[in-house]
Amino acid sequence: MIFIRVAWQNMLVHRRRTLLILFSISLSVAVILFVSGMAEGLKKNFFRGMLEESGHLQILPAGTDDALDPYDPDLLIQNPDEIVSDLSARKGVQRAEKVLSFGCMLLAGDRNLTIEGRGTNKETRIFSKARDGIYAGGFLADDNGGKPGICISAGIADLLHVDLGDPLVVLVEDSTGSPWYIEYSVTGLYATDSREFDEGSFYLRHEDAEELLYFPGKTREIRVVLLDPALAGPLADQLDTGAAPYRGTEIKTWREIHGSYLVLLDFFDIFMVFMNIFTVLVAATVITNSILMNIFERTREYGTLRAIGMKRYQLFGFILTEGFVQGVAGSLLGLVLGIPLVLYFQAYGMNWGEITESFGLGETFYFAFAPEHAIAGLISGIAIACTGSLYAGWVSSRMSIMESL
């Protein structure tokens, strides 16, 4: 305790140098937290966005992978309601949704747009990004005459020069291979932070898509949301594609669907290990340099202490204790600076424009705070300060009294 009291008094006496050291440590810890929060946010947002739309499990028509045309009218699930009913009754299944996707052309006056249509339901969890992004009208709402409407993004509306309530013709190739069209009213407009998502598709009710394509009682795929992604594998093993109601289908887990992205995430983990090492090394250089300057400027002071009776090991312990106190104080200050910063960007995000858009994360990138990163930052700051003091203490304690003076 005597070393701690003396170290504290010494820090107050040399407060200018102490403030510089505390600033170096706190800034380094805050940077470590910032980088960790950014990396954690990137991984979580990427993973969440990846699974949000695909679901954890997909029931597809057999032969989907080998098909040249993803909208082939022969690639349909014939009994989707039976499958949805069976899945909904299984343990761990949160939701099973039918998705009827199709290629089409949207026509508005002299403007047209080739796009993918998606038949879904009003309470969809799979496409909640579009549903939650509604800013005008409603998601899959009826028009003023009680007829079914469609939901498009603000980007599509701008391209076609249409607005809420305007008519929009959907031109498709029906189940017989003939062109067919139906005019709908735009009853919902949405906008998200991802231009790729907004301009990639539009939405209508599943039953309306069945009528449009003349696929009564059929669907293109069934996407399943589970309580835990880890349940996808065991559930897929339980489903027998050779027996009803799954006969004629193939089952894919999210790992099979996003295999290439998972490899990318593995490489990202390796990259972040080196990134963290680099960040710690830079922080160690800054902190150690500040501590060494402080210690070596006081060499004569230490020589005087040795001259009045302080032993080598006592001087070494004194310097190490001072470094420890500085490390604790600076690291705590770094947490005070870093944690609110990470929490702010976790709540409001950071707009990186097309940089994160190209990775499918949207223009606004959200950080993620993890308590273990705060603990790691605290330990890193203290460890670096102690390591710098360890070297300085060893050098100072090995010097003779005459050399010190």
C-alpha positions as CSV (number, residue, x, y, z in Angstrom):
1,M,0.0,0.0,0.0
2,I,2.9,2.3,0.7
3,F,4.1,2.0,-2.9
4,I,0.6,2.9,-4.2
5,R,0.4,6.0,-1.9
6,V,3.8,7.2,-2.9
7,A,3.1,6.4,-6.6
8,W,-0.1,8.5,-6.4
9,Q,1.7,11.4,-4.8
10,N,4.4,11.2,-7.4
11,M,1.8,11.3,-10.2
12,L,0.3,14.5,-8.7
13,V,3.8,16.1,-8.4
14,H,4.6,15.3,-12.0
15,R,1.0,15.9,-13.2
16,R,1.8,17.3,-16.6
17,R,3.7,14.1,-17.5
18,T,1.1,12.0,-15.8
19,L,-1.7,13.6,-17.8
20,L,0.2,12.9,-21.0
21,I,0.6,9.2,-20.0
22,L,-3.1,9.0,-19.0
23,F,-4.1,10.6,-22.3
24,S,-1.9,8.1,-24.2
25,I,-3.4,5.1,-22.4
26,S,-7.0,6.3,-22.5
27,L,-6.8,7.1,-26.2
28,S,-5.3,3.8,-27.0
29,V,-7.9,1.9,-25.0
30,A,-10.7,3.9,-26.7
31,V,-9.2,3.1,-30.1
32,I,-9.1,-0.6,-29.2
33,L,-12.8,-0.4,-28.2
34,F,-13.7,1.5,-31.3
35,V,-12.0,-1.0,-33.7
36,S,-13.4,-4.0,-31.8
37,G,-17.0,-2.5,-31.8
38,M,-16.7,-1.8,-35.5
39,A,-15.5,-5.4,-36.3
40,E,-18.2,-6.9,-34.1
41,G,-20.8,-4.8,-35.7
42,L,-19.6,-5.7,-39.2
43,K,-19.8,-9.4,-38.4
44,K,-23.2,-9.3,-36.6
45,N,-24.8,-7.0,-39.2
46,F,-23.5,-9.2,-42.0
47,F,-24.7,-12.4,-40.3
48,R,-28.1,-11.0,-39.3
49,G,-28.7,-9.5,-42.8
50,M,-27.6,-12.7,-44.4
51,L,-30.1,-14.8,-42.4
52,E,-32.9,-12.2,-42.2
53,E,-34.1,-12.7,-45.8
54,S,-33.0,-16.3,-46.4
55,G,-34.2,-17.8,-43.2
56,H,-32.4,-20.6,-41.4
57,L,-33.9,-23.4,-43.6
58,Q,-35.3,-23.5,-47.1
59,I,-37.6,-26.1,-48.7
60,L,-37.1,-26.0,-52.4
61,P,-38.4,-28.0,-55.4
62,A,-36.0,-30.9,-56.3
63,G,-33.6,-29.9,-59.0
64,T,-33.5,-26.2,-58.2
65,D,-29.7,-26.0,-58.1
66,D,-29.4,-27.5,-61.6
67,A,-32.1,-25.4,-63.2
68,L,-31.0,-22.8,-65.8
69,D,-34.2,-20.8,-65.2
70,P,-34.8,-20.0,-61.5
71,Y,-38.4,-19.1,-62.5
72,D,-39.1,-22.4,-64.4
73,P,-42.9,-23.1,-64.0
74,D,-42.0,-26.8,-63.3
75,L,-40.0,-25.8,-60.2
76,L,-42.8,-25.5,-57.8
77,I,-43.8,-27.0,-54.5
78,Q,-47.2,-28.6,-55.0
79,N,-48.4,-28.9,-51.4
80,P,-46.9,-25.9,-49.6
81,D,-49.8,-25.6,-47.0
82,E,-49.2,-29.1,-45.8
83,I,-45.5,-28.5,-45.4
84,V,-46.0,-25.2,-43.6
85,S,-48.5,-26.8,-41.2
86,D,-46.1,-29.6,-40.5
87,L,-43.1,-27.3,-39.9
88,S,-45.1,-24.9,-37.7
89,A,-45.9,-27.8,-35.4
90,R,-42.3,-28.8,-34.9
91,K,-40.2,-27.8,-31.9
92,G,-37.9,-24.8,-32.4
93,V,-39.7,-23.5,-35.5
94,Q,-40.6,-19.8,-35.1
95,R,-42.2,-19.3,-38.5
96,A,-42.5,-21.0,-41.9
97,E,-43.4,-18.7,-44.9
98,K,-44.2,-19.4,-48.5
99,V,-42.4,-17.3,-51.0
100,L,-43.5,-17.2,-54.7
101,S,-40.8,-15.4,-56.6
102,F,-41.1,-14.7,-60.4
103,G,-39.5,-12.6,-63.1
104,C,-41.6,-9.9,-64.6
105,M,-41.8,-6.4,-66.1
106,L,-43.4,-3.4,-64.5
107,L,-45.0,-1.0,-66.9
108,A,-46.0,2.6,-66.1
109,G,-46.9,4.7,-69.2
110,D,-43.9,4.7,-71.5
111,R,-41.5,3.4,-68.8
112,N,-40.8,-0.2,-67.9
113,L,-38.5,-2.1,-65.5
114,T,-37.5,-5.7,-65.5
115,I,-37.5,-6.9,-61.9
116,E,-38.3,-9.8,-59.6
117,G,-41.7,-10.0,-57.9
118,R,-42.2,-11.8,-54.6
119,G,-45.5,-13.2,-53.3
120,T,-45.5,-13.2,-49.5
121,N,-47.9,-12.5,-46.6
122,K,-48.6,-9.3,-44.8
123,E,-47.1,-10.5,-41.5
124,T,-43.8,-11.6,-43.1
125,R,-40.7,-11.9,-41.0
126,I,-38.5,-12.8,-44.0
127,F,-39.1,-9.5,-45.7
128,S,-39.6,-7.5,-42.5
129,K,-37.0,-5.0,-43.8
130,A,-39.5,-3.9,-46.5
131,R,-42.5,-4.0,-44.2
132,D,-40.8,-2.0,-41.5
133,G,-39.5,0.5,-44.1
134,I,-43.0,1.6,-45.1
135,Y,-43.3,5.4,-45.2
136,A,-46.5,5.8,-47.2
137,G,-49.5,3.6,-47.4
138,G,-49.4,0.1,-46.0
139,F,-47.5,-3.2,-46.7
140,L,-49.6,-5.3,-49.1
141,A,-52.7,-3.1,-48.4
142,D,-55.8,-3.0,-50.6
143,D,-56.6,0.1,-52.7
144,N,-59.5,2.4,-52.2
145,G,-61.7,0.1,-54.1
146,G,-60.9,-2.9,-52.0
147,K,-58.7,-4.5,-54.7
148,P,-55.2,-5.9,-54.0
149,G,-52.3,-3.6,-54.3
150,I,-48.5,-4.0,-54.6
151,C,-45.7,-2.6,-52.5
152,I,-42.6,-1.0,-54.2
153,S,-39.6,0.9,-53.0
154,A,-39.0,4.6,-53.3
155,G,-36.2,3.9,-55.8
156,I,-38.5,1.9,-58.1
157,A,-41.2,4.6,-57.8
158,D,-38.7,7.2,-58.9
159,L,-37.5,5.1,-61.9
160,L,-41.1,4.6,-63.1
161,H,-42.4,8.1,-62.1
162,V,-45.2,6.7,-60.0
163,D,-46.5,7.5,-56.6
164,L,-48.9,6.1,-54.0
165,G,-52.2,5.2,-55.6
166,D,-50.9,5.2,-59.2
167,P,-51.6,2.2,-61.4
168,L,-48.8,-0.2,-62.3
169,V,-49.0,-3.1,-64.8
170,V,-47.2,-6.3,-63.9
171,L,-46.4,-8.3,-67.1
172,V,-45.4,-12.0,-66.6
173,E,-45.2,-15.3,-68.3
174,D,-47.9,-17.5,-66.8
175,S,-47.9,-21.3,-66.1
176,T,-48.9,-22.0,-69.8
177,G,-46.0,-20.0,-71.1
178,S,-48.2,-17.2,-72.4
179,P,-47.8,-13.5,-71.6
180,W,-50.2,-12.2,-69.0
181,Y,-50.7,-9.0,-67.2
182,I,-52.7,-7.5,-64.3
183,E,-52.9,-3.8,-63.3
184,Y,-52.4,-3.1,-59.6
185,S,-52.4,0.1,-57.6
186,V,-49.4,1.1,-55.6
187,T,-50.6,0.8,-52.1
188,G,-47.3,0.9,-50.2
189,L,-44.0,2.7,-50.6
190,Y,-40.9,1.7,-48.5
191,A,-37.3,2.8,-48.2
192,T,-34.4,1.1,-46.4
193,D,-30.7,1.9,-46.1
194,S,-29.8,-0.6,-48.9
195,R,-30.3,0.5,-52.5
196,E,-29.6,-3.0,-53.7
197,F,-32.4,-4.3,-51.6
198,D,-34.8,-1.5,-52.5
199,E,-34.3,-1.8,-56.3
200,G,-34.1,-5.6,-56.5
201,S,-37.8,-6.6,-56.1
202,F,-41.3,-5.6,-55.3
203,Y,-44.0,-7.4,-53.2
204,L,-47.6,-8.5,-53.5
205,R,-49.7,-11.0,-51.5
206,H,-49.0,-14.6,-52.1
207,E,-52.5,-15.4,-53.2
208,D,-52.4,-12.5,-55.7
209,A,-49.1,-13.9,-57.1
210,E,-50.8,-17.3,-57.4
211,E,-53.6,-15.7,-59.4
212,L,-51.2,-13.6,-61.6
213,L,-49.0,-16.6,-62.5
214,Y,-51.9,-19.1,-62.5
215,F,-50.2,-21.3,-59.9
216,P,-53.1,-22.0,-57.6
217,G,-52.1,-23.6,-54.3
218,K,-48.4,-23.7,-55.2
219,T,-45.3,-21.8,-54.2
220,R,-41.6,-21.5,-55.2
221,E,-40.1,-22.1,-51.8
222,I,-40.7,-22.2,-48.1
223,R,-38.4,-20.3,-45.8
224,V,-38.1,-21.3,-42.2
225,V,-37.1,-19.0,-39.3
226,L,-35.9,-21.0,-36.2
227,L,-35.5,-20.0,-32.6
228,D,-31.8,-20.8,-32.9
229,P,-29.7,-21.1,-36.1
230,A,-28.0,-24.2,-34.6
231,L,-31.3,-26.1,-34.9
232,A,-31.2,-26.0,-38.7
233,G,-29.0,-29.0,-39.2
234,P,-30.9,-31.4,-36.8
235,L,-34.3,-30.2,-38.3
236,A,-33.1,-30.8,-41.8
237,D,-32.1,-34.4,-40.8
238,Q,-35.6,-35.0,-39.4
239,L,-37.4,-34.1,-42.7
240,D,-37.7,-37.0,-45.1
241,T,-37.7,-35.8,-48.7
242,G,-38.8,-39.2,-49.8
243,A,-42.1,-39.2,-47.9
244,A,-45.1,-36.9,-47.8
245,P,-45.4,-34.0,-47.5
246,Y,-41.8,-33.4,-48.4
247,R,-41.6,-35.7,-51.4
248,G,-40.2,-33.9,-54.5
249,T,-38.4,-31.2,-52.5
250,E,-34.8,-30.6,-51.3
251,I,-33.9,-29.0,-48.0
252,K,-31.1,-26.6,-47.5
253,T,-29.7,-25.1,-44.2
254,W,-28.4,-21.6,-44.0
255,R,-24.8,-23.0,-44.0
256,E,-25.4,-24.6,-47.4
257,I,-27.1,-21.5,-48.7
258,H,-24.4,-19.1,-47.6
259,G,-21.4,-21.4,-47.7
260,S,-19.2,-18.9,-49.6
261,Y,-20.1,-16.1,-47.2
262,L,-19.2,-18.2,-44.2
263,V,-15.7,-18.8,-45.7
264,L,-15.5,-15.0,-46.0
265,L,-16.4,-14.6,-42.4
266,D,-13.7,-17.1,-41.4
267,F,-11.2,-15.1,-43.3
268,F,-12.6,-12.0,-41.6
269,D,-11.9,-13.5,-38.2
270,I,-8.3,-14.2,-39.1
271,F,-8.0,-10.6,-40.5
272,M,-9.4,-9.2,-37.3
273,V,-6.8,-11.1,-35.2
274,F,-4.0,-9.4,-37.1
275,M,-5.9,-6.1,-37.0
276,N,-6.2,-6.4,-33.2
277,I,-2.5,-7.3,-32.8
278,F,-1.6,-4.3,-35.0
279,T,-3.8,-2.0,-32.9
280,V,-2.3,-3.3,-29.6
281,L,1.2,-2.9,-31.0
282,V,0.5,0.7,-32.0
283,A,-1.0,1.4,-28.6
284,A,1.9,-0.3,-26.9
285,T,4.4,1.9,-28.8
286,V,2.5,5.1,-27.8
287,I,2.0,4.2,-24.2
288,T,5.5,2.7,-23.6
289,N,7.2,5.7,-25.2
290,S,5.3,8.1,-22.8
291,I,6.1,6.0,-19.8
292,L,9.8,5.7,-20.7
293,M,10.1,9.4,-21.2
294,N,8.6,10.0,-17.8
295,I,10.8,7.4,-16.0
296,F,14.1,8.4,-17.7
297,E,13.5,12.1,-17.1
298,R,13.5,11.3,-13.3
299,T,16.7,9.3,-13.3
300,R,18.4,11.8,-10.9
301,E,15.3,11.6,-8.6
302,Y,15.7,7.8,-8.4
303,G,19.4,8.2,-7.8
304,T,18.7,10.3,-4.8
305,L,16.2,7.7,-3.5
306,R,18.9,5.1,-3.9
307,A,21.4,7.3,-2.1
308,I,19.2,7.7,1.0
309,G,18.7,4.0,1.3
310,M,16.2,2.6,-1.2
311,K,17.1,-0.8,-2.4
312,R,17.2,-1.9,-6.1
313,Y,14.1,-4.1,-5.7
314,Q,12.2,-1.4,-3.9
315,L,12.9,1.1,-6.7
316,F,11.9,-1.5,-9.2
317,G,8.6,-2.1,-7.3
318,F,8.0,1.6,-7.0
319,I,8.3,2.2,-10.7
320,L,6.2,-0.9,-11.5
321,T,3.5,0.2,-9.1
322,E,3.4,3.7,-10.6
323,G,3.0,2.2,-14.0
324,F,0.2,-0.1,-12.7
325,V,-1.7,2.8,-11.2
326,Q,-1.3,4.8,-14.4
327,G,-2.5,1.8,-16.4
328,V,-5.6,1.3,-14.3
329,A,-6.5,5.0,-14.3
330,G,-5.8,5.5,-18.0
331,S,-7.7,2.3,-19.0
332,L,-10.8,3.3,-17.0
333,L,-10.7,6.7,-18.6
334,G,-10.4,5.0,-22.0
335,L,-13.5,2.9,-21.2
336,V,-15.4,6.1,-20.2
337,L,-14.5,7.6,-23.6
338,G,-14.8,4.5,-25.8
339,I,-17.9,2.7,-24.5
340,P,-20.3,5.7,-25.1
341,L,-18.8,6.2,-28.6
342,V,-19.4,2.5,-29.5
343,L,-22.9,2.6,-28.0
344,Y,-23.7,5.8,-30.0
345,F,-22.8,4.2,-33.3
346,Q,-24.6,1.0,-32.2
347,A,-27.8,3.0,-31.9
348,Y,-27.4,5.5,-34.7
349,G,-24.9,3.9,-37.0
350,M,-22.2,5.4,-39.2
351,N,-23.0,6.3,-42.8
352,W,-20.3,4.8,-45.1
353,G,-22.2,5.1,-48.3
354,E,-21.3,2.6,-51.0
355,I,-18.4,1.1,-49.0
356,T,-20.8,-1.0,-46.8
357,E,-23.5,-1.1,-49.5
358,S,-21.2,-3.3,-51.7
359,F,-21.2,-5.9,-48.8
360,G,-24.9,-5.9,-48.5
361,L,-24.9,-4.1,-45.2
362,G,-26.7,-0.9,-46.3
363,E,-25.3,2.6,-46.4
364,T,-25.6,2.9,-42.6
365,F,-23.2,0.7,-40.7
366,Y,-24.0,-0.2,-37.0
367,F,-21.4,-1.0,-34.4
368,A,-21.9,-3.7,-31.7
369,F,-20.8,-3.4,-28.1
370,A,-19.5,-6.6,-26.4
371,P,-18.6,-6.5,-22.7
372,E,-15.7,-8.9,-23.3
373,H,-14.1,-6.3,-25.6
374,A,-14.3,-3.7,-22.8
375,I,-12.6,-6.1,-20.5
376,A,-10.0,-6.9,-23.1
377,G,-9.3,-3.2,-23.6
378,L,-9.0,-2.6,-19.9
379,I,-6.6,-5.5,-19.5
380,S,-4.6,-4.5,-22.6
381,G,-4.1,-0.9,-21.3
382,I,-3.0,-2.1,-17.8
383,A,-0.7,-4.8,-19.3
384,I,1.0,-2.4,-21.8
385,A,1.5,0.2,-19.0
386,C,3.0,-2.4,-16.7
387,T,5.2,-3.8,-19.5
388,G,6.6,-0.4,-20.3
389,S,7.2,0.3,-16.6
390,L,8.8,-3.2,-16.2
391,Y,11.5,-2.4,-18.7
392,A,12.0,1.2,-17.4
393,G,12.2,-0.2,-13.8
394,W,14.7,-2.9,-14.7
395,V,17.0,-0.3,-16.5
396,S,16.7,2.2,-13.7
397,S,17.2,-0.3,-10.9
398,R,20.3,-1.7,-12.6
399,M,22.0,1.7,-12.7
400,S,24.5,2.6,-10.0
401,I,23.9,5.6,-7.7
402,M,26.7,7.5,-9.4
403,E,25.2,6.8,-12.9
404,S,21.8,7.9,-11.8
405,L,23.1,11.2,-10.3
